[in-house]
Amino acid sequence: MRQLIDGYRRFRGNHWPEYRDLYRELSRYGQKPPTLIIACSDSRVDPGSIFDAQPGEIFVVRNVANLVPPYEEGDGLHGTSAAIEFAVKVLNVDMILVLGHGDCGGVSAALKGDPLGDSEFLAKWIELINPARAKLAHLDPADPAAKEALECESIKLSIERLMTFPFVAAAVAAGGLVLEGARFRVFDGRLEWLDKTTGEFSRVE
């Protein structure tokens, strides 16, 4: 608690004066972020910091391994799906970015077939990566290149799953929404962007 309170005090003393007018404007007129970022919950991968975003610039949903579940109706608490719907239908975002990252624990667990211990929810969630893992079955799971390949492949899988949401597909078809993918390398702070034509990730300079 002390660490959080100290951080809040730094925010009030250093950042709040700079953004005071912006926060008041956002409070009065509401948010209108152009971008939804689907990112990992990993504490090392903060989209606001990576993209040096100001308040109100990005709408972010975070979950383990930055995954998009398939579109499905019926009972259940669909937190990520609800955030996607809010971003597309209410906020009318122009872009959805699936932001993966290096050294992802969820991806490593999927690669090894290890659900990260005795879990009630985690193992089932990590299984969402299995179709991407199947495409890389020819790779040795012990090879570091296999983990990086699966991190990239799971980003592409999540983009494919976004298109299973009818309202996402409709917005893309109408030209009002684009889907993108990127991967942040924790160890050197580099960002790689997905070329949707080649399927390759290239470093952003």
C-alpha positions, 0 to 999 in steps of 0.5 A, a space after each residue: 500500500 505504501 508504494 502505491 500511495 507514494 506513487 499517487 503523491 508523485 502523480 499529484 505533485 509531478 503529473 497532475 499539474 501538467 495534465 490538469 486541464 486535459 483531465 477536466 476536459 476528459 471529465 466534461 466531454 468524455 473519452 474518445 480514444 482512437 485506439 483499443 490495445 489488447 495487451 498482456 497483464 504482465 507488469 513489465 508491459 505497460 501500453 501507456 508507457 511504451 507508446 508514451 500516451 497521454 490520458 484519453 489516448 488509448 483504451 486498454 484491455 489486459 489479460 494473460 498473454 494478450 489473448 482474444 477469445 473466439 466470439 461466442 454467445 450465451 452464458 458466461 462472463 466475457 470480460 475481454 469480449 465486452 471490452 472489445 464491444 465497448 471499444 468498437 460500438 460505443 467508442 468507435 475506435 479506428 484501430 485495434 492493436 494486439 500487443 504481445 511481448 517477449 518473455 511471456 509466461 502464458 505463451 511459455 506455459 502453452 509451449 510446454 503444455 504446463 498450465 502454471 500449476 494447480 489452476 481453476 481458470 488459467 489452464 483453460 485460458 492458456 488453451 486458447 493458444 493451442 491452435 497457434 501452437 499446433 502450427 509450430 509443432 515442428 519446432 523444439 519447445 526447448 529452443 528459444 526461437 520456438 517461444 518467440 515464434 509462438 508469441 508472434 503466432 498467437 498475436 496473429 491468431 488473436 487478430 484472426 479471432 477479432 474477425 469472428 466478432 460480427 461487429 468487428 468484421 462489419 466495421 473493418 468491411 466498412 473501412 472504419 476499423 483496422 486491425 494491427 499486431 505488434 510485439 514488445 521485446 522486454 529485454 531491449 525495449 524494442 517494438 516489432 510491428 506485424 506486416 499483414 502482407 508477409 506475416 513477418 514482424 519488423 523492428 520499428 526504428 
